[in-house]
Amino acid sequence: MPQAANSPRIVIFARWPQPGMVKTRLARAYGEQGAARIYRRLLDHTLAAVRDSGLPVELRVTGASCERFEEEFGPGISVHDQGPGDLGERLARVEPPALVIGSDLPALSASLLREAAALLASHEAVIGPARDGGYWLIGLRKPSPWLFTGMPWSTPAVHSETLARMEARGVTPGLLPELADIDEPGDLAGWPEFAP
């Protein structure tokens, strides 16, 4: 589906699928090789959904060179290093308009991404809550570093704190459906196609 020239790009935060460096909680049940295979399948699924959405795509990467990601995941994808700092610092470096996602969402679809882009056209921000209390997507039309500084990352408070910060600045975000990512072995129960 063709998109307007001013469509936001999808920015995927991704790690190189190196055993021992990805999905370490899954490694307790599946081993480091198995956890890396799960992560690779999730990343491939994420890239397929983004390509199907018709939106521009960019990878923000860590764990390997940009050139290695380009070679492995195909031409036509803009690849940039995530750079140093905590997650907040890395997120703050993404230039809007953009929809930022991770790479471990089994229920991600092209239609959800198109819905996010449509919401961003009519809202300053868009957010997709995650079942664990974080968010699976954050979309912004303008720089908003205040959303990322001092955030209690990797806690169940991320989504509620993000909404509170938006409300304090008069920002009413478009809301997407809640999704779950895959972090623990039990998370794979409904998604056998991603198992190693």
Residue pairs with C-beta under 8 A, 6 or more apart in sequence:
1 53
1 54
1 114
2 54
3 54
3 55
3 56
3 117
6 97
7 55
7 56
7 117
8 55
8 56
8 96
8 97
8 98
8 99
8 117
8 120
8 139
8 141
9 55
9 56
9 57
9 58
9 78
9 97
9 98
9 99
10 50
10 53
10 55
10 56
10 57
10 58
10 98
10 99
10 101
10 113
11 58
11 59
11 60
11 94
11 98
11 99
11 100
11 101
12 43
12 46
12 47
12 50
12 57
12 58
12 59
12 60
12 101
12 102
12 103
13 60
13 82
13 90
13 100
13 101
13 102
13 103
14 43
14 46
14 59
14 60
14 61
14 62
14 69
14 102
14 103
15 21
15 22
15 39
15 61
15 62
15 63
15 103
16 22
16 61
16 62
16 63
16 64
16 68
16 69
17 36
17 37
17 39
17 40
17 43
18 36
18 63
18 64
19 32
19 33
19 35
19 36
20 27
20 32
20 36
21 36
21 63
22 35
22 36
22 39
22 63
23 35
23 36
23 38
23 39
23 104
23 182
23 183
24 35
25 183
25 184
25 185
26 34
26 35
26 38
26 39
26 182
26 183
26 184
26 185
26 188
27 34
27 35
28 185
29 185
30 37
30 38
30 185
30 195
30 196
33 196
34 196
35 196
37 196
38 182
38 188
38 194
38 195
38 196
39 103
39 104
41 193
41 194
42 103
42 104
42 105
42 106
42 182
42 194
43 73
43 103
43 104
45 105
45 106
45 108
45 194
46 101
46 102
46 103
46 104
46 105
46 108
47 57
47 73
47 74
47 77
49 108
49 109
49 110
49 112
49 113
50 57
50 110
50 113
51 57
52 109
52 110
53 110
53 111
53 113
53 114
53 117
54 110
54 114
55 99
55 113
55 114
55 117
56 78
57 77
57 78
58 77
58 78
58 79
58 80
58 98
59 69
59 73
59 77
59 78
59 79
59 80
60 80
60 81
60 82
60 90
60 94
61 69
61 79
61 80
61 81
61 82
62 81
62 82
66 79
66 80
66 81
69 77
69 79
70 77
70 79
82 90
82 93
83 89
83 90
83 93
86 153
87 148
87 151
87 153
88 148
88 149
88 150
88 151
88 153
89 148
91 100
91 138
91 147
91 148
92 143
92 145
92 148
92 149
94 100
95 143
96 140
96 141
96 142
96 143
96 144
97 120
97 139
97 140
97 141
97 142
98 139
98 140
99 113
99 116
99 117
99 120
99 126
99 137
99 138
99 139
100 137
100 138
100 139
101 108
101 113
101 136
101 137
102 136
102 181
104 181
104 182
104 183
105 136
105 179
105 180
105 181
105 182
106 180
106 181
106 182
106 190
106 191
106 194
107 179
107 180
108 136
108 179
112 128
112 176
112 177
112 179
115 176
116 126
116 128
116 137
116 139
116 174
116 176
117 139
119 126
119 139
119 174
119 175
119 176
120 126
120 139
120 140
120 141
120 174
122 174
123 141
123 172
123 173
123 174
124 140
124 141
124 142
124 171
124 172
124 173
125 138
125 139
125 140
125 141
125 144
125 166
125 171
125 173
125 174
126 137
126 138
126 139
126 173
126 174
126 175
126 176
127 135
127 137
127 138
127 139
127 159
127 162
127 163
127 173
127 174
127 175
127 176
128 135
128 136
128 137
128 138
128 175
128 176
128 177
128 178
128 179
129 135
129 136
129 159
129 175
129 176
129 178
129 179
130 136
130 159
130 178
130 179
130 180
130 181
131 178
131 179
131 180
131 181
132 156
132 180
132 181
132 183
133 155
133 156
133 157
133 158
133 159
133 160
134 154
134 155
134 156
134 158
134 159
135 158
135 159
135 162
136 179
136 181
137 176
138 147
138 162
139 174
140 147
144 171
146 165
146 169
147 162
147 165
147 166
151 158
151 161
151 162
152 158
152 161
163 173
166 172
166 173
180 187
181 187
182 188
182 191
182 194
188 194
188 195
